[in-house]
Amino acid sequence: MGITDTIVSDKNNNHPIFYSDNIIEEINFPKITTIGTKAFTNCINLKSVDFEQATTFNERAFQDCSSLLSIYLPKATNINGNCFKSCSNLTTVLLPEFTVTGAEAFYDCLSLKTFYAPKLTALGNNMFLNDKSLESLTFGFETMSALFSKYTTLKYVSLSNAKTISR
């Protein structure tokens, strides 16, 4: 198997390479730029990921990775739908360059407390649906509505570019 700049599927494009792998605990691919659809879905023992250069994370790339605790993706700009859905033990997400998100990208991340994305200017539908532990959010919104009223655990919200906040 030759891994270049994208992790997608096997050589016949039939199955994601690491899909439902129960052994893998740590991933370190410093030169990969794109993570393909379902690349690591259901890797239940995956605890740590390191993708220094990755900018794009496709649909369901890490869905159901229940042992994943935190992610820091320094170059990530695009996270597609359901990418981290149901990562039930994920507590911290740090995405300093993140700008685009798909629907339900962090849906059902029950332990998510801190989400840092200072360049994010729009949320995908239901991005944080069912995330009942949220305490700290940082975004780059210019206009904000009463989006977070249902998150009773929130202690800190930073909107670095806010010009308008409405109900």
C-alpha positions as CSV (number, residue, x, y, z in Angstrom):
1,M,0.0,0.0,0.0
2,G,1.5,3.4,-0.9
3,I,0.1,6.3,1.0
4,T,0.7,9.6,-0.8
5,D,-1.3,12.7,0.2
6,T,-4.8,11.1,0.7
7,I,-6.1,8.3,2.8
8,V,-9.2,7.0,1.0
9,S,-9.6,3.2,0.5
10,D,-7.8,0.0,-0.6
11,K,-6.3,-0.3,-4.1
12,N,-9.6,-1.3,-5.6
13,N,-11.5,1.6,-3.9
14,N,-13.8,-0.9,-2.2
15,H,-13.2,-0.2,1.5
16,P,-11.6,2.4,3.7
17,I,-8.2,1.3,4.7
18,F,-8.6,1.5,8.5
19,Y,-12.4,1.1,8.8
20,S,-13.5,-0.7,12.0
21,D,-9.9,-1.4,13.0
22,N,-10.0,-2.5,16.6
23,I,-6.2,-2.5,17.1
24,I,-5.0,0.9,16.0
25,E,-4.6,3.4,19.0
26,E,-2.5,6.2,17.5
27,I,-2.2,7.7,14.0
28,N,0.6,9.9,12.8
29,F,0.7,10.9,9.2
30,P,2.5,14.2,9.1
31,K,2.3,14.7,5.3
32,I,-1.2,13.6,4.5
33,T,-3.4,16.4,3.3
34,T,-6.9,14.8,2.8
35,I,-8.6,12.2,5.0
36,G,-11.2,10.2,2.9
37,T,-14.7,9.2,3.6
38,K,-15.0,6.7,6.5
39,A,-11.2,6.3,6.6
40,F,-11.1,5.6,10.4
41,T,-14.8,5.1,11.1
42,N,-15.5,2.8,14.1
43,C,-11.8,2.5,15.2
44,I,-13.0,2.1,18.7
45,N,-9.5,2.0,20.3
46,L,-8.2,5.1,18.5
47,K,-7.0,7.6,21.1
48,S,-4.7,10.0,19.3
49,V,-4.5,11.5,15.8
50,D,-1.7,13.6,14.3
51,F,-2.2,15.1,10.9
52,E,0.1,18.1,10.7
53,Q,-0.6,19.0,7.1
54,A,-4.2,17.7,6.6
55,T,-6.7,20.4,5.5
56,T,-9.7,18.3,4.4
57,F,-11.5,15.7,6.5
58,N,-14.3,14.0,4.5
59,E,-17.6,12.5,5.6
60,R,-17.6,10.1,8.6
61,A,-13.8,10.0,8.6
62,F,-13.7,9.4,12.4
63,Q,-17.3,8.6,13.2
64,D,-17.8,6.3,16.2
65,C,-14.1,6.5,17.4
66,S,-15.3,6.3,21.0
67,S,-11.8,6.4,22.5
68,L,-10.7,9.6,20.8
69,L,-10.1,12.1,23.6
70,S,-8.9,15.3,21.9
71,I,-7.9,16.6,18.5
72,Y,-5.6,19.3,17.4
73,L,-5.5,19.8,13.7
74,P,-3.4,22.8,13.0
75,K,-4.1,23.1,9.2
76,A,-7.6,21.7,9.0
77,T,-9.9,24.1,7.1
78,N,-12.7,21.8,5.9
79,I,-14.5,19.2,8.1
80,N,-17.4,17.5,6.3
81,G,-20.6,16.0,7.6
82,N,-20.6,13.5,10.4
83,C,-16.8,13.6,10.5
84,F,-16.5,13.2,14.3
85,K,-20.1,12.1,14.9
86,S,-20.5,9.9,18.0
87,C,-16.9,10.3,19.3
88,S,-18.5,10.0,22.7
89,N,-15.3,10.6,24.8
90,L,-14.0,13.6,22.7
91,T,-13.5,16.5,25.2
92,T,-11.3,19.0,23.3
93,V,-11.2,20.2,19.7
94,L,-8.6,22.7,18.6
95,L,-8.8,23.9,15.0
96,P,-7.0,27.2,14.5
97,E,-7.5,27.4,10.7
98,F,-10.9,25.8,10.5
99,T,-13.4,27.7,8.2
100,V,-15.9,25.2,6.7
101,T,-18.1,22.5,8.3
102,G,-20.6,20.0,7.2
103,A,-23.8,19.0,8.9
104,E,-23.6,17.1,12.2
105,A,-19.8,17.2,12.1
106,F,-19.6,16.9,16.0
107,Y,-23.1,15.5,16.6
108,D,-23.4,13.2,19.6
109,C,-20.0,14.0,21.0
110,L,-21.4,13.7,24.5
111,S,-18.2,14.7,26.4
112,L,-17.2,17.7,24.2
113,K,-16.3,20.6,26.5
114,T,-14.0,22.8,24.5
115,F,-14.3,23.8,20.9
116,Y,-11.8,26.3,19.5
117,A,-12.1,27.5,15.9
118,P,-11.4,31.3,15.8
119,K,-11.7,31.4,11.9
120,L,-15.0,29.5,11.7
121,T,-17.7,31.9,10.4
122,A,-20.6,29.5,9.8
123,L,-21.9,26.4,11.5
124,G,-23.2,23.3,9.7
125,N,-26.7,22.1,10.5
126,N,-26.8,20.4,13.9
127,M,-23.1,20.7,14.3
128,F,-23.2,20.2,18.1
129,L,-26.6,18.4,18.4
130,N,-26.8,16.4,21.6
131,D,-23.5,17.7,22.9
132,K,-24.6,18.3,26.4
133,S,-21.2,19.0,28.0
134,L,-20.2,22.1,26.0
135,E,-18.5,24.7,28.3
136,S,-16.3,26.8,26.0
137,L,-16.7,27.8,22.4
138,T,-14.6,30.1,20.2
139,F,-15.6,31.2,16.7
140,G,-15.0,34.0,14.2
141,F,-18.6,35.0,13.6
142,E,-19.5,38.5,12.5
143,T,-23.3,38.0,13.2
144,M,-24.6,35.7,15.9
145,S,-28.2,34.8,16.9
146,A,-29.4,33.0,20.0
147,L,-27.9,29.8,18.7
148,F,-26.6,28.5,22.0
149,S,-29.5,29.1,24.3
150,K,-30.1,25.3,24.7
151,Y,-26.5,24.7,25.9
152,T,-27.0,25.2,29.6
153,T,-23.4,24.1,30.5
154,L,-21.8,26.9,28.5
155,K,-19.4,29.0,30.6
156,Y,-17.5,30.8,27.9
157,V,-18.2,31.9,24.3
158,S,-15.8,34.0,22.2
159,L,-16.9,35.5,18.9
160,S,-13.6,37.2,17.8
161,N,-15.2,39.1,14.8
162,A,-18.7,39.7,16.2
163,K,-20.4,42.9,15.0
164,T,-24.0,41.9,15.5
165,I,-25.6,39.7,18.1
166,S,-29.4,39.1,17.9
167,R,-32.0,37.0,19.5
